[in-house]
């Protein structure tokens, strides 16, 4: 984008508060197209998840473009004897209250994807949050939990080494990285489709011409072979849409995950 726009693009990392510190900063920035925000799926989850959030995801930002999908995979320990998501569901019903699943923390995509699966399939499994996906994966390898959703890029090395077993992918199409692994949709829940994503937004009030310029520059960058290679090396796929399409998608995601958070009572003060 720096090359395309002939301007320096500075990456300003502002961690903390589950990404809300950086998000609030951009919400209050000058809407001139010179301050933008890289967001993930949690941008739409946090809108309901966090009780004391100090911005409105739907009103305080102008969507620019989605940029990448980062697929997940549901994995278990090979020693568990569980060989499919259907078997996991059936086992949980045969032995209610005995299975646990891990995640990188309350309100993460992995946590709420499992809660969505529970609500739609009758899966009986208890959540154990860990301080990050690394400790959650360690818990799975040691047998503390029965299953977790992991980002594809993090799971693949463990799957290829035989340390984890892939049960299913939660998005509507099979992954080209694991073509033999079925989708949850084809195995147990037609239409089930969850895929983490990343995108770019600007402060609300940013002129449409600035949004269009940024949108075009992001799309050009995503078509660069080196950018594609870097994304795919991390298990992500470049994707693109228009500002209007991205806004409609964000609005639908806020509604969708708001319902999951409320049903799971997964609020964070």
C-alpha positions in Angstrom: 0.0 0.0 0.0 2.9 2.4 0.7 4.2 1.8 -2.9 0.7 2.2 -4.4 -0.3 5.3 -2.5 3.2 6.8 -2.5 2.9 7.4 1.2 4.5 5.9 4.2 2.1 3.5 6.0 3.0 3.2 9.7 1.9 0.1 11.7 1.1 1.4 15.2 0.5 -1.5 17.5 -1.7 -0.6 20.4 -2.4 -3.8 22.4 -4.5 -4.2 25.5 -8.1 -4.5 26.5 -8.8 -7.4 24.1 -8.0 -5.0 21.2 -10.3 -2.3 22.5 -7.5 0.3 23.2 -6.5 0.5 19.5 -10.0 0.3 18.3 -11.2 3.2 20.6 -8.2 5.3 19.3 -9.2 4.9 15.7 -12.9 5.5 16.5 -11.9 9.0 17.8 -9.3 9.7 15.1 -9.8 12.4 12.4 -12.0 10.9 9.6 -9.6 11.9 6.8 -8.5 8.4 5.6 -5.1 8.7 7.1 -5.9 6.6 10.2 -7.3 3.1 9.6 -7.7 0.0 11.7 -7.0 -3.7 11.1 -9.8 -5.7 12.7 -10.5 -9.3 13.2 -13.7 -11.3 13.8 -13.5 -10.3 17.4 -14.4 -6.7 16.4 -18.0 -7.9 15.8 -18.0 -10.3 18.8 -16.7 -7.6 21.3 -19.7 -5.4 20.5 -21.9 -7.6 22.6 -19.2 -9.5 24.6 -17.8 -6.5 26.5 -20.3 -4.8 28.8 -18.3 -1.6 29.2 -17.1 -1.1 25.6 -16.5 2.6 24.8 -17.3 2.6 21.1 -20.0 1.3 18.8 -18.7 -1.1 16.1 -21.7 -0.5 13.8 -21.8 3.3 14.1 -18.3 4.6 14.8 -16.5 3.1 11.8 -16.6 3.2 8.0 -15.8 -0.3 6.6 -13.2 -0.3 3.9 -12.6 -4.0 2.9 -12.3 -7.5 4.2 -8.8 -8.7 3.6 -8.3 -12.3 4.5 -10.0 -15.4 5.9 -8.1 -17.5 8.5 -9.8 -20.9 8.6 -10.1 -23.0 11.7 -10.2 -26.8 12.3 -11.7 -28.8 15.1 -9.0 -31.1 16.6 -8.7 -33.7 19.2 -6.0 -35.9 20.7 -5.4 -39.0 18.6 -5.4 -41.1 21.8 -9.0 -40.0 22.6 -10.5 -42.5 20.2 -12.8 -39.8 18.8 -12.7 -39.9 15.0 -15.4 -37.5 13.8 -17.4 -34.6 15.0 -20.5 -36.8 15.0 -18.8 -39.2 17.3 -17.8 -36.4 19.6 -21.5 -35.2 19.8 -22.8 -38.8 20.3 -20.2 -39.5 23.1 -21.2 -36.2 24.8 -24.8 -37.3 24.9 -24.0 -40.8 26.1 -21.9 -39.4 28.9 -23.3 -36.0 29.7 -21.3 -33.6 31.8 -18.0 -35.5 31.3 -16.4 -33.8 28.3 -14.5 -30.5 28.3 -13.2 -28.3 25.5 -10.5 -25.7 25.6 -10.0 -22.2 24.1 -7.6 -19.3 24.2 -10.0 -17.5 26.5 -13.5 -16.3 27.1 -15.1 -14.6 24.1 -12.5 -15.8 21.6 -13.7 -17.1 18.2 -12.7 -20.6 19.2 -14.9 -20.4 22.3 -18.0 -19.0 20.6 -17.7 -21.3 17.6 -17.9 -24.2 20.0 -20.8 -22.6 21.8 -22.6 -22.2 18.4 -22.0 -25.8 17.6 -23.3 -26.8 21.1 -26.5 -24.8 20.6 -27.2 -26.2 17.1 -26.2 -29.8 17.6 -27.0 -30.6 21.3 -23.3 -31.2 22.0 -22.8 -31.5 25.8 -19.3 -30.2 26.5 -18.0 -27.8 29.2 -15.7 -24.8 28.3 -12.3 -24.4 30.0 -10.7 -21.1 29.0 -6.9 -20.9 29.0 -4.5 -17.9 28.7 -4.0 -18.2 25.0 -4.2 -20.9 22.3 -0.8 -22.3 23.2 -1.8 -23.4 26.7 -5.1 -24.7 25.3 -3.3 -26.8 22.8 -1.0 -28.2 25.5 -4.0 -29.1 27.5 -5.4 -31.0 24.6 -2.1 -32.8 24.1 -2.0 -33.8 27.7 -5.7 -35.0 27.7 -7.1 -32.3 29.9 -9.7 -31.4 27.3 -11.4 -33.4 24.5 -11.3 -30.9 21.7 -10.5 -27.4 20.6 -10.9 -25.2 17.5 -7.5 -24.0 16.3 -6.4 -21.7 13.5 -5.4 -23.8 10.5 -1.9 -22.4 10.4 -1.3 -23.3 14.1 -2.9 -26.7 13.8 -1.3 -28.0 10.6 2.2 -28.8 12.0 0.7 -30.7 14.9 -1.7 -32.6 12.6 1.1 -33.5 10.1 3.2 -34.7 13.0 0.4 -37.0 14.2 0.1 -35.1 17.5 -3.4 -33.9 16.8 -6.3 -35.4 14.8 -8.5 -33.2 12.6 -12.2 -33.9 13.0 -13.9 -31.3 10.9 -13.6 -27.7 9.6 -16.4 -25.3 10.6 -16.7 -23.4 7.3 -18.9 -24.4 4.5 -16.2 -25.7 2.1 -13.5 -28.2 2.8 -10.0 -26.7 3.2 -7.5 -27.3 0.3 -4.9 -27.7 3.1 -6.9 -30.7 4.6 -9.0 -31.9 1.7 -9.8 -35.2 3.3 -11.3 -33.6 6.4 -15.1 -33.1 6.2 -17.0 -29.9 7.1 -19.3 -29.8 10.0 -22.0 -28.8 7.5 -21.7 -32.0 5.5 -21.3 -34.3 8.5 -23.9 -33.0 11.0 -25.2 -29.5 10.5 -26.1 -28.4 6.9 -25.3 -24.7 6.5 -23.0 -24.4 9.5 -20.4 -21.9 8.4 -17.8 -20.1 10.6 -14.5 -18.7 9.4 -12.4 -16.1 11.2 -11.5 -13.1 9.1 -9.5 -9.8 9.0 -10.4 -6.5 7.5 -9.9 -2.8 7.5 -12.1 0.0 8.7 -11.7 3.8 9.1 -13.4 6.3 11.4 -17.0 7.1 10.7 -17.4 10.1 8.5 -14.4 9.3 6.3 -15.3 10.6 2.8 -16.4 7.9 0.4 -13.7 8.9 -2.1 -11.0 8.1 0.6 -12.7 4.8 1.4 -12.7 3.9 -2.3 -9.0 4.8 -2.7 -8.1 2.7 0.3 -10.2 -0.2 -0.9 -8.5 -0.2 -4.3 -5.1 -0.1 -2.7 -5.8 -3.0 -0.3 -7.1 -5.0 -3.2 -4.0 -4.3 -5.2 -1.8 -5.3 -2.3 -3.7 -8.6 -1.8 -3.0 -9.6 -5.4 0.7 -9.2 -4.9 2.3 -12.7 -5.1 4.5 -12.0 -2.1 1.6 -10.8 0.0 -0.4 -13.9 -1.0 2.4 -16.2 -0.2 2.9 -14.6 3.3 -0.8 -15.0 4.1 -1.1 -18.5 2.8 2.0 -19.5 4.8 0.1 -18.6 7.9 -3.0 -20.6 6.8 -4.9 -17.5 5.6 -6.5 -16.7 2.3 -6.8 -13.2 0.7 -10.3 -12.1 0.1 -11.8 -8.8 -1.1 -15.1 -6.9 -1.2 -16.5 -3.4 -1.5 -17.0 -0.9 1.4 -20.8 -1.5 1.1 -20.5 -5.3 1.0 -18.1 -5.2 4.0 -20.6 -3.0 6.0 -23.4 -5.4 5.4 -21.2 -8.3 6.4 -20.1 -6.6 9.6 -23.7 -5.8 10.5 -24.7 -9.4 10.0 -21.8 -10.7 12.1 -22.6 -8.3 15.0 -26.1 -9.7 15.0 -25.0 -13.3 14.7 -22.4 -13.3 17.4 -24.5 -11.1 19.7 -27.1 -13.9 19.7 -24.4 -16.5 20.5 -22.9 -14.4 23.3 -26.3 -13.9 24.9 -27.2 -17.6 24.7 -23.9 -18.6 26.2 -24.0 -15.8 28.8 -20.4 -15.1 27.8 -20.2 -11.5 28.9 -17.0 -9.9 30.1 -17.1 -6.8 32.4 
